[in-house]
Amino acid sequence: MDSTSEAWLDLDLTDPAAFVDNDPHAYWRAVRARAPVHWRPGVGRRPGFWVVARHADVRTAYADNGSLISSRGTVLDVLLRGEDSAGGRMLAVTDRPRHPALRRVLGRAFSSRVLDEVARAVRARTDRLVAAVAHGAEFDFAAEVADRIPMNTICDLLSIPNGDRLALLRWNKAALSSDGPQVDPYGAVEARNEIVRYLTELARARRARPGDDVISAIATAEVQGRRLPLEDVALNCYSLVLGGDESSRVSAICAVKALAEHPGQWRALRDGEVGLDTAVEEVLRWATPAMHFARTAVRDVVIGGRQVRAGDVVTLWNTSANDDEAVFDEPRRFNLGRTPNRHLSLGHGAHFCLGAFLGRAELRALLGALRESVAEVELRGEPTPIHSTFLRGYSTLPASFTPRRSPQPTGAADSAV
């Protein structure tokens, strides 16, 4: 879209095609300059909502969990329909005093021993997957690599049987986005219900016969002196699936696309001129797969000089904050050596992403495997954009990897998902 046009404010942020059909960077550049905090009136029966676009304001709002709560919902389309049915039960949509107690339980389930074992499995799986496709021929990076890393990582953590993982991936994709402009809201709700039903049955079985896995740890723990209802166990496991699959998968696809489109940065990574840790942070900033998170004001509060009233919905746009010229030098330059890199892709404050360690470990494993096995990265066609009001990225990525050296036998690539 033309960022100089006064029609910039007319873009419908509730349209899943909004940032497929329009340039998000031009749009958010205009918003930051002209109306960094502004009210979008409701349409029909849908309520209006506030838009917050600058890094400083988004970061401050994330930290103010006394004025801006999560329990009504944290995604715009959910809040526009009413309230999140998981409010007060799932960690991401829970507030004080229950939130810190529930977060401690989930945090204990992520013991260093469990995380170390999962991280080792991530590295081994990623090495196999990348080596298997590094043969110079065209393949779909999304299907052959990106789909298989994060979901298997979360399934390893939850000890999900291999035979169930493909269905879980399919449901999770349907729950948040679409490959076409028509998003079926009823199909999305049904997909979420299928995941919760499945995880509830697993929680029931693990509570009866606990194992050494995260579902068992959550199912047998007490929060504020009581065990969680089985459906609450399922909802919190689903929260891990949501955070661990979609964002990591979309970030991985975006990483390969960006490396192909920025050959200088690819060479710097391949030749060891930039470190993997700084590269991971730049990929997270560049991709920003979760475009926004939402909050509801429970009392009057001032954000960026604007008066927000109690009851108002407030949307915090990570995708704009991570491009803020006041914080990032040349934000539209893909720079794997960027430091400092104060991106907000993983949130901030009390609701900072619980799975941040795993997400970073997955991207680090991918970039390390590319550096080890691949000489050249090339795009072979147009990727398929995701249609969503929440996620931004691609669901397919035709590509080819020229092998760095003659590949050695690696065994069968991971086929669980």
C-alpha positions in Angstrom: 0.0 0.0 0.0 1.0 3.6 -0.5 2.3 4.9 2.9 1.8 8.5 1.8 -2.0 8.0 1.2 -4.4 9.3 3.8 -6.3 6.0 3.3 -3.7 4.1 5.4 -6.1 4.0 8.4 -8.8 2.3 6.4 -7.0 -1.1 6.4 -9.1 -3.7 8.2 -6.9 -5.3 10.8 -9.6 -7.9 11.3 -9.3 -9.2 7.7 -7.1 -12.3 7.5 -5.9 -11.0 4.1 -4.9 -7.6 5.3 -1.2 -8.2 5.3 -1.2 -10.6 2.4 -2.7 -8.0 0.1 -0.9 -5.0 1.6 2.7 -4.1 2.6 2.8 -4.4 6.4 6.0 -2.5 6.8 4.7 0.6 4.9 1.5 0.4 6.8 3.1 0.3 10.2 5.7 2.9 9.3 2.7 5.3 8.6 1.0 4.3 11.8 4.0 4.9 14.0 4.5 8.3 12.4 0.9 9.5 12.4 -1.1 7.7 15.1 1.1 5.4 17.2 -1.8 4.9 19.6 -5.2 5.2 18.1 -8.8 3.9 18.4 -10.4 1.7 15.7 -14.2 2.0 15.9 -16.3 -1.1 16.0 -18.1 -2.4 12.9 -21.6 -3.8 13.3 -21.7 -5.9 16.5 -17.9 -6.0 16.7 -16.4 -3.8 19.4 -13.7 -1.2 18.7 -10.2 -1.6 19.9 -7.0 0.4 20.5 -3.9 -0.1 18.3 -0.5 0.4 19.9 2.4 0.5 17.4 5.6 2.0 18.9 8.1 -0.2 20.7 8.2 1.8 23.9 4.5 1.9 24.3 4.1 -1.8 23.5 6.8 -2.8 25.9 5.3 -0.6 28.7 1.8 -2.1 28.1 3.1 -5.6 28.3 4.7 -4.8 31.7 1.4 -3.2 33.1 -0.4 -6.4 33.9 -2.3 -4.6 36.7 -4.1 -2.3 34.3 -4.2 -4.6 31.2 -5.3 -8.1 31.8 -5.1 -11.3 29.7 -7.9 -13.5 31.1 -10.5 -12.2 28.6 -8.3 -13.2 25.7 -5.0 -12.3 24.1 -5.9 -12.6 20.4 -8.0 -9.9 18.6 -10.4 -12.1 16.8 -11.3 -14.0 20.0 -11.9 -10.7 21.9 -14.1 -9.4 19.1 -16.3 -12.4 19.4 -16.5 -12.2 23.2 -14.2 -13.8 25.7 -11.7 -16.7 25.7 -13.3 -19.8 27.2 -9.9 -20.7 28.6 -9.7 -17.5 30.6 -8.4 -18.1 34.1 -7.5 -21.7 33.2 -4.8 -21.6 30.5 -1.5 -19.9 31.5 -1.5 -17.4 28.6 -5.0 -16.1 29.5 -4.7 -16.1 33.3 -3.9 -13.1 35.6 -2.7 -12.6 39.1 -2.9 -14.2 41.6 -3.4 -17.5 39.8 -1.0 -16.7 36.9 2.3 -16.8 38.9 1.2 -20.0 40.8 0.3 -21.7 37.5 3.5 -20.5 35.8 5.6 -22.0 38.6 4.0 -25.4 38.1 4.7 -25.3 34.3 8.1 -23.9 34.9 9.0 -26.9 37.2 7.9 -29.3 34.5 10.6 -27.7 32.3 13.4 -29.1 34.3 17.0 -28.6 33.0 17.3 -32.3 32.5 14.2 -32.5 30.4 15.1 -29.4 28.4 18.7 -30.7 27.8 17.3 -34.0 26.5 14.8 -32.3 24.2 17.5 -29.9 22.9 19.8 -32.8 22.0 16.9 -34.5 20.2 16.2 -31.2 18.3 19.8 -30.9 17.1 19.9 -34.5 16.0 16.5 -34.4 14.2 17.4 -31.1 12.5 20.7 -32.3 11.3 19.1 -35.3 9.8 16.3 -33.4 8.1 18.6 -30.7 6.6 21.1 -33.3 5.4 18.3 -35.3 3.8 17.2 -32.3 1.6 20.6 -30.9 0.8 20.8 -32.5 -2.6 20.4 -29.6 -5.0 16.8 -30.6 -6.2 13.7 -28.6 -5.5 11.7 -29.4 -2.3 9.2 -27.7 0.0 11.2 -26.6 3.0 8.0 -26.1 5.0 6.7 -29.6 4.5 10.1 -31.4 4.6 11.8 -29.6 7.4 9.9 -26.8 9.1 6.7 -28.8 9.8 8.7 -31.6 11.4 11.0 -29.8 13.9 8.8 -27.8 16.3 5.8 -30.1 16.5 8.1 -33.1 17.2 9.9 -31.1 19.8 6.8 -30.3 21.7 5.5 -33.9 21.2 8.8 -35.1 22.6 8.3 -32.9 25.6 4.8 -34.1 26.1 5.6 -37.7 25.2 2.9 -37.7 22.4 2.8 -41.1 20.5 4.4 -40.9 17.0 1.2 -42.0 15.4 -0.8 -39.1 16.7 1.6 -36.3 15.8 0.4 -35.7 12.2 -3.2 -35.2 13.3 -2.0 -32.8 16.0 -0.1 -30.8 13.5 -3.1 -30.7 11.1 -5.5 -29.5 13.9 -3.0 -26.8 15.0 -2.6 -25.4 11.6 -6.4 -25.2 11.1 -6.9 -23.5 14.5 -4.9 -20.4 13.7 -4.6 -19.7 10.0 -5.5 -20.7 6.5 -3.7 -21.0 3.1 -6.6 -19.2 1.4 -8.4 -15.9 1.9 -11.5 -17.6 3.4 -10.9 -18.6 7.0 -13.5 -20.9 8.5 -14.1 -19.8 12.1 -16.2 -22.8 12.9 -13.5 -25.1 11.5 -10.9 -23.3 13.6 -13.0 -23.8 16.8 -13.5 -27.5 16.0 -9.8 -27.9 15.4 -9.1 -26.4 18.8 -11.7 -28.6 20.4 -10.2 -31.7 18.9 -6.8 -30.8 20.4 -8.3 -30.2 23.8 -10.3 -33.4 23.7 -7.2 -35.4 22.7 -5.0 -33.9 25.4 -7.7 -34.3 28.1 -7.7 -38.1 27.5 -3.9 -38.1 27.6 -4.0 -36.2 30.9 -6.5 -38.7 32.3 -4.2 -41.6 31.4 -1.0 -39.9 32.7 -2.7 -38.9 36.0 -3.6 -42.5 36.6 -0.1 -43.8 35.6 2.3 -40.9 35.7 5.4 -41.0 33.5 8.5 -38.8 33.2 7.0 -36.2 30.9 5.5 -32.7 31.1 1.8 -33.9 30.9 2.3 -36.2 33.9 4.1 -33.4 35.8 1.2 -30.9 35.2 -1.5 -33.5 35.8 -0.1 -34.5 39.2 1.0 -31.1 40.5 -1.1 -28.8 42.7 -1.9 -25.1 42.0 -3.0 -23.1 45.0 -3.4 -26.3 47.0 -5.5 -28.3 44.4 -4.9 -30.4 41.4 -6.0 -28.9 38.1 -9.1 -30.2 36.5 -8.2 -32.5 33.6 -9.4 -30.1 31.0 -7.2 -27.4 32.5 -4.2 -29.7 32.2 -5.2 -30.2 28.6 -5.5 -26.4 28.0 -2.1 -25.7 29.4 -0.5 -28.5 27.3 -2.3 -27.0 24.3 -0.8 -23.6 25.3 2.6 -25.3 24.9 1.6 -26.7 21.5 0.4 -23.2 20.4 3.6 -21.5 21.5 6.0 -24.2 20.5 4.7 -25.1 17.0 3.2 -22.3 15.0 5.7 -19.5 15.9 8.8 -21.7 15.6 7.6 -23.3 12.3 6.8 -19.9 10.8 10.1 -18.4 12.0 12.1 -21.3 10.4 10.4 -20.8 7.1 11.0 -17.1 7.3 14.7 -17.7 8.2 15.3 -19.7 5.0 13.5 -17.3 2.8 15.4 -14.4 4.3 18.8 -16.2 3.9 18.0 -16.9 0.2 17.0 -13.3 -0.4 20.1 -11.9 1.4 23.1 -13.8 0.1 25.6 -11.7 1.9 24.0 -12.6 5.3 23.8 -16.3 4.2 27.6 -16.2 3.4 28.3 -14.5 6.8 26.4 -17.3 8.6 27.8 -20.1 6.5 31.4 -18.9 6.9 31.1 -18.4 10.7 31.4 -14.6 10.5 28.3 -14.2 12.7 27.4 -16.1 15.8 24.4 -18.4 16.0 22.9 -16.7 19.0 22.8 -13.2 17.5 21.5 -14.8 14.3 18.6 -16.4 16.1 17.6 -13.1 17.7 17.6 -11.4 14.3 15.5 -14.1 12.7 13.0 -13.8 15.6 12.8 -10.0 15.1 12.6 -10.3 11.3 9.9 -12.9 11.3 7.8 -11.7 14.2 5.3 -14.6 13.5 2.8 -13.5 16.2 1.8 -10.0 14.8 0.0 -8.9 17.9 -1.2 -9.8 21.3 -4.2 -8.2 23.0 -5.2 -7.1 26.4 -8.3 -5.7 28.1 -8.1 -2.6 30.3 -9.6 -3.1 33.8 -9.1 0.5 34.8 -8.5 3.8 33.0 -4.9 4.0 31.9 -2.8 6.3 29.7 -0.9 4.7 26.8 1.3 6.8 24.6 -0.5 9.9 25.8 -4.0 8.5 24.9 -6.7 7.9 27.5 -7.8 4.2 27.5 -11.0 3.5 29.4 -11.7 0.5 31.6 -13.2 -2.3 29.4 -11.4 -1.3 26.2 -9.6 -3.9 24.1 -5.9 -3.0 23.5 -3.9 -4.6 20.7 -0.1 -4.6 21.0 1.5 -4.9 17.6 4.8 -6.7 17.9 5.3 -6.6 14.1 5.4 -2.8 14.3 7.4 -2.5 17.5 10.1 -4.8 16.0 10.5 -2.3 13.1 10.5 0.8 15.2 13.2 3.2 13.9 13.6 4.7 17.3 15.0 1.3 18.6 16.4 -0.5 15.6 19.0 1.0 13.3 17.8 0.3 9.7 15.1 -2.0 10.8 14.3 -3.3 7.3 17.9 -4.5 6.9 18.3 -8.2 7.7 21.4 -8.2 9.9 22.4 -11.5 11.6 25.0 -9.7 13.6 22.6 -7.1 15.1 23.3 -6.2 18.7 21.6 -5.1 20.8 18.4 -6.6 19.6 15.5 -5.7 21.9 12.8 -7.4 19.9 9.4 -8.3 21.4 8.7 -11.4 19.4 8.6 -13.5 22.6 6.6 -10.9 24.6 7.7 -9.1 27.7 6.9 -9.0 31.4 4.9 -11.6 33.3 3.7 -13.3 30.1 7.1 -13.6 28.5 7.0 -16.8 26.4 7.5 -19.9 28.6 8.8 -21.8 25.7 11.4 -19.2 24.7 14.3 -21.6 25.4 12.9 -24.3 23.1 12.0 -21.8 20.3 15.6 -20.4 20.4 17.0 -24.0 20.5 15.1 -25.0 17.4 16.2 -22.0 15.4 19.8 -22.4 16.6 19.7 -26.0 15.6 18.4 -25.1 12.1 20.9 -22.3 11.5 23.7 -24.6 12.7 22.6 -27.5 10.4 22.4 -25.1 7.4 25.9 -23.9 8.2 27.2 -27.4 8.5 25.5 -29.1 5.5 24.5 -26.4 2.9 26.7 -24.5 0.5 23.9 -22.4 -1.2 20.3 -21.6 -0.5 18.0 -20.9 -3.4 14.2 -20.1 -3.7 12.5 -22.1 -6.5 9.1 -20.4 -6.5 6.6 -18.2 -4.7 5.8 -19.3 -1.1 2.2 -19.6 0.0 1.3 -16.8 2.4 -0.7 -17.5 5.6 -4.0 -15.8 5.9 -4.5 -14.8 9.5 -5.3 -11.9 11.7 -2.7 -13.2 14.2 0.1 -15.0 12.3 2.2 -13.7 9.5 4.4 -15.9 7.4 4.2 -18.7 4.8 2.9 -22.3 4.7 5.0 -23.4 1.7 8.5 -22.5 0.6 9.9 -24.1 -2.7 13.6 -24.1 -2.3 16.8 -26.0 -3.1 19.9 -26.6 -0.9 23.3 -27.2 -2.6 25.2 -29.6 -0.4 28.3 -28.2 1.3 30.0 -31.6 0.9 29.1 -35.0 -0.3 26.4 -36.1 2.2 27.1 -39.1 4.4 24.4 -41.7 5.1 22.2 -40.3 7.9 19.5 -42.9 8.1 15.8 -42.2 7.4 14.7 -38.7 8.1 12.3 -38.2 11.0 8.9 -39.2 9.7 6.7 -38.8 12.8 5.3 -35.6 11.4 
